[in-house]
Amino acid sequence: MSITATMVKELRELTGAGMMDAKKALTEVEGDMEKAIDWLRTKGLAKAAKKADRIAAEGLVGVAVSDGKGVAVEINSETDFVAKNADFQDLVREVAKIALETGESVEVVKAADLNGKTVDTVIQEAVARIGENLNFRRLHVLDGNTVVSYVHNSAAEGMGKIGVLVALNGPEDKAKEIGRQFAMHIAATNPLSLSEATLDPAVLDRELAVQTAKALEENAASAKPKPDQVIHNNIIPGRMKRFLAENTLLGQAFVINPDLTVEQAAKDAGVEITGYARVAVGEGVEKKQEDFAAEVAKALQG
């Protein structure tokens, strides 16, 4: 398979690897981007890459909370300018409100009534007024004894680039107070799951394969190689324990007090985190990269 400059550029952006390392990785795995990331990590040439971090679309995330229920809706636009448009912000606010009342899925909310019209019709009318394609892409619903919300990079009240919901058990006043701190932590760290028990087994399997290959390769290259039982019983489990501590919410060091894990901070406050949601604008959406100079040159050529 031919390895293109675009593929190398994408891999470098995802991993921070050098150009030649990225090209070699892609060549070794015949252009498979995911395998190339793992190959680089095995060689110690890249950090773990999350596809969810590839933010590529514009728009806003709107959050709304009431009586132990919270929702986060994502409505995308073509440009970031629209996020500052009052008409668009009103739309996001209204859709979040309807989602809190009727939300089960995007489809259910689109079919719900909004001032005598369906939400979907209202969105299409907004497309005509604003002049950009708009897409109601995601809805996340979270239930709990107490649900707290937080918006990062706020564009207006209850909406911004990242919306977080946290569900907690425990005294409501304490849950609301520390729940906002936990929500801010989640916005900053973007954990993969609440705990090891809720982490996708495929993610664990993939990480174990990477850490095993990396440990064995490092040991083989060492001037003083360690016995196999040390590698398999100590080094690899230690690395997996660190991975879980860094990537599960309850295992992470609490950003406000790094001496405590999030789980311990919750216990000390007399509450329990039962769930969370973090929705960032454009997660997982590939955005076409425009070469503006080439576009202008093409236009000039007629």
N, C-alpha and C positions, 0 to 999 in steps of 0.2 A: 504493500500500500504506500502511496506517495504521501509524505509528511509535509504539509503546507506551512507557510509562515504564519497563517492565521491560527492553525492548531497549536503551534509552538507558543504564540503570543497568549492564547487562551490559557494554556497550561501554566505559563509563567505567572499570569495574573492570579490564577487559583492557588498556586503553591509558593510563589516567591523564589522559585528555582532559577538558576542561570540559563541562558539561551541554549548552550550546548548540552547541558544536563537535561533540559526539557525535550530537546530534539532526540537525544539518545533514548530517553524513557519512552517516547512515542514510537520510536523505531523498534525497540525491544518488544513492545506489546501490540505492534501492528496498528497503531493509531487509536486504540481504545483509551478514552480519556480517563475513565475511572481506574483502570488498571495502571495507567501511567502515573496517576497520583499515588497509588499504593507502591509502585516501583520506586518512586522518588523518596517516599517515606521510609521504605525498607533500607534505602541507601543513606538515610539520614539527611536528605537534601530538601525536605519539604515538611511543612507543618500539616496537621490534619486539615483537610479542606471540606467545608460544608457547602453543598450545592445551594442550601437555603440562604446563604450569605450573598448569592449572586443577585443583588437587587438591581432590577433592570427596567421597571415600569414606574410610572408616576401616579399621583393621586393622593388619597387620604385614607387612613383607618379611623373609623368613628367608634366610640365605645359608649355604652349606656348600662346603668346598673340600677336595680330596684328589687327589694324584698327577696334577697338571696338568689338573684338571677342576674347574670351579666352577659352582654353580647359585644362582639367586636365585628364590625363589617368593613370590608375593603372595597372601595370603588376606585377603579383605575381611570386615568386620563392619559392623553398622549404626551402632554408637557407638564412641567412643574408649575408653570404659570397658572394653570387652572386651579391648583390647590389654594391659590390666594384669591380666587374668584368667590365673591360672597354668594352668588347663585349656586355654585357647586358646593360650597360649605353648607348652605341650607339644605341641599339635597342629601348630603351625607348625614346631617343631623336628623332629618325626617326618616330616612331609611333605617338608621340605628334605632330610633324610637319605635317604628313599626316592628322591627326585628325583635325588640324586647317584648313587645306585646304578643306577637304571633310566630316568632321565629322558630322554625325547626330546620329549615334548609333555605338556600338561596332561592330555589324554585317556589317554595311556599311564600316567602316574603315578596317575591316579584309579582305573585298573583294576588297579594293582599291589597285592600283598599287604602288609598291615600287621597283624601279630599275628592272622593267620587270617581277616581280613576285607579287603575292598577299601578302598583309601584313601577312595573316594567314600562308602562305607557309614560309615566312621569319622567323616567330616565330617558326614554327616547325623545321626549319633547325637550329635555335639557340638552341633548345632543344638538338639536337644531338651533337652540338659542346660543349655546356656548361655542359651537363650531368645531368641536372635537369629538372623536369617538369615546364614549364612556362605557365602562364595563363593571357591573356589580359582580365581582368575582368570588368573594369568599364571605362566609358567615361562621363565626365560632360562638357557641353557646356554652356557658359554664354555670352550673348550679352549686349551691353550698349554703351552709348556715349563714355565713357572711361572705359576700363577694365584694372585692375592692378593685378599683380600676386605676390605671395610670396611663398617661399619654406622654410620649417623649417627642421632642421637636414639635411642640404644639403649634398648630396653625390657627386654632380657635378653640374655645371651650369644648372639651370632649373629643377632639380630633387632632391627628398629627401623623407623623411618619411611622411611629411604632405605637401600638396599643397593647396593653397588658391587662389581663384579668387574673386575680388570685382568689381561690376559694379556701376558707378557713373554718375550723371548728374552734369553739372556745368563747369566752365572754366577748360580746360584740364590740365594746369600747376598745378592748385590747387588740382584738382582731383588726379593727379598722386602723388603729394607730400603727401597728407594726406591719400590717398588710400592705400599706403603701410603700414602706421601706422594702419589703420583699418584691413588690411589683417593680420598683426602680432597679433592684438587683437583677431581676429577670430581664428587664430591658437592656441592661448593660452586658450581661454574661451569655444570654441566649442558650440556656441549657437544653440538652437533647431530650430529656425526660425528667419526670418528678423523682424517680428513684431507679435503682437497678431493676427492680421488679417490673417497671413499666417501660423499660428501654427495649426497643426493637431487637429481637434476638439476632437478626441479620447484621445489625450494626456491631453487636458484640462479637459475632463470628468473624466479621471482616477485620475488626481491630485486633483480635487474637491472632489471626493469620499474619497480619502486618508485624505485630510485636514479636511473634515467634520467629519469622524469617529474619527480622532485624537483629534479634538477640543471637541467633545462630551464626549469622554472617559476621557480626562483630566478634563473636567468640573465636570463630575460625581464623580471623585476621589478627587476633591478639597474640602477643609474644608469650603470654602465660595463660593459655586457655583454661577455662573452668570445667569441672566435670559436668556431664550432661544433666545429672540430677539437680545440680545447683541452678543451671539454666532453667530447667522446667519446673522446679519446685520453689525457687526463690525469685529469680530475676523476672521471668515472664509474669508470674502472679503479681509481683510488685508493680510492674508497669501497668497491668490491667487495673489494679486497685487505684493507681494514680489517675488513669483514664476515667474511671467511674467518679472519682472525687472531683475531677475537673468538669465533667459533662452531665452529671445528674444534679438537679436543684438541691435536694436535701444534703448531698455530699459536698457541695461547693463551700468554699470559705465565704462567709457573709461579707459583702463589700464594705458594709458600714463598720463591722468589727471582724477583721480577718482572723482573729484568734478563735472564733467560733465558726462551726459549720452552720448552714442555714437551718438544718434540723435542730441543732442545739439551741440556736437563737429562738426558734419557735417554742421549744420546750420551756426555756427560761421565761418566755413571755406568757406561758400558760395557754398556748394555742397550738393547733395542728394544721399544717397545710395539706389540703385534700386534693387540690388540682390547680392547674394554671393554664393560661393560653397566652402566647406572644405572637402577635400578627404584625409583620412589617410590610410596608408598601412594596409591592413588586417581587416578593419572594418567589423564586422559581420561574420567573417569566423572563424569557430571552428577548432582549431588545436589539433590533437591527442596528448595527453600528454604521452610521452614515459617514462616508468620507466626503466632507464638505468641499474640499478643494477639487476632488474628482468630479463632484456633482456640478460645480460651477464651470469647470472646463468642458464638461459634456454639454452643458446648456449653451456655452459660447460657440461650440462647434455646430450648433443647430440640431 
